[in-house]
Amino acid sequence: MIHASLLLVTQTIHLTQVDNSSQSLWKDLEHDKKKRFNGYVNGVEFLLSSFVSWILARHSKTIEKLPVTTVAVLTLVVSATTLLPTIIQNLYLAYCCDAVFNIIITSIITITTFKIAYSLKTDLYGFVVGVNVCVAGLIDLIFTFIFMDEHALSFNPRQQYWAYTGFAVLNVVAFFVYKGVSLIFFRSEDPNPDPILVEDGADEPLLGLDQ
């Protein structure tokens, strides 16, 4: 649950920050384009993201079995979609990347929300998700001030995208480091530690338990 909550918080921040900066980035890239489709792109990607979320909701049992590592890998793909339009500065490429970004990140948020729901009792779900949303909102506010305010770093749209990409990648790296440390230092030596189990065909309890 902790892994899913952390990914939910970071991806919510990533989504909000990119949505806040996408129009500014598109404005910087549209100088050589006579036709602009900003509004159409926002509408289409919203519909596609909603459709994908609906499909995922219909396959909740499959989502339950997905490892959190899958979500971390998807986060790296999302990072590529925010980095690519700042390197290959083309408005139509930026449209495509933004659409892919919204579809994948909405899927990530849906998957992590489902995984949190499956790992909690019903009466705790609202509290945990509410805390995640509050934490995401607070960090999002801090990032907005640091990256955009003229009294702070005052990044241009491309620099903001670089910062959001770096933030997402650092979170994935931290996730894999944590997973690696957990496997090395906290892995149970006995994969079946229950002392009361009896092997098939055995007459005596395992581990020398008293009869």
Rosetta blueprint (number, residue, H / E / L):
1 M L
2 I H
3 H H
4 A H
5 S H
6 L H
7 L H
8 L H
9 V H
10 T H
11 Q H
12 T H
13 I H
14 H H
15 L H
16 T H
17 Q H
18 V H
19 D H
20 N H
21 S H
22 S H
23 Q H
24 S H
25 L H
26 W H
27 K H
28 D H
29 L H
30 E H
31 H H
32 D H
33 K L
34 K L
35 K L
36 R L
37 F L
38 N H
39 G H
40 Y H
41 V H
42 N H
43 G H
44 V H
45 E H
46 F H
47 L H
48 L H
49 S H
50 S H
51 F H
52 V H
53 S H
54 W H
55 I H
56 L H
57 A H
58 R H
59 H L
60 S H
61 K H
62 T H
63 I H
64 E H
65 K H
66 L L
67 P L
68 V H
69 T H
70 T H
71 V H
72 A H
73 V H
74 L H
75 T H
76 L H
77 V H
78 V H
79 S H
80 A H
81 T H
82 T H
83 L H
84 L H
85 P H
86 T H
87 I H
88 I L
89 Q L
90 N L
91 L H
92 Y H
93 L H
94 A H
95 Y H
96 C H
97 C H
98 D H
99 A H
100 V H
101 F H
102 N H
103 I H
104 I H
105 I H
106 T H
107 S H
108 I H
109 I H
110 T H
111 I H
112 T H
113 T H
114 F H
115 K H
116 I H
117 A H
118 Y H
119 S H
120 L L
121 K L
122 T H
123 D H
124 L H
125 Y H
126 G H
127 F H
128 V H
129 V H
130 G H
131 V H
132 N H
133 V H
134 C H
135 V H
136 A H
137 G H
138 L H
139 I H
140 D H
141 L H
142 I H
143 F H
144 T H
145 F H
146 I H
147 F H
148 M H
149 D L
150 E L
151 H L
152 A L
153 L L
154 S L
155 F L
156 N L
157 P H
158 R H
159 Q H
160 Q H
161 Y H
162 W H
163 A H
164 Y H
165 T H
166 G H
167 F H
168 A H
169 V H
170 L H
171 N H
172 V H
173 V H
174 A H
175 F H
176 F H
177 V H
178 Y H
179 K H
180 G H
181 V H
182 S H
183 L H
184 I H
185 F H
186 F L
187 R L
188 S L
189 E L
190 D L
191 P L
192 N L
193 P L
194 D L
195 P L
196 I L
197 L L
198 V L
199 E L
200 D L
201 G L
202 A L
203 D L
204 E L
205 P L
206 L H
207 L H
208 G H
209 L L
210 D L
211 Q L
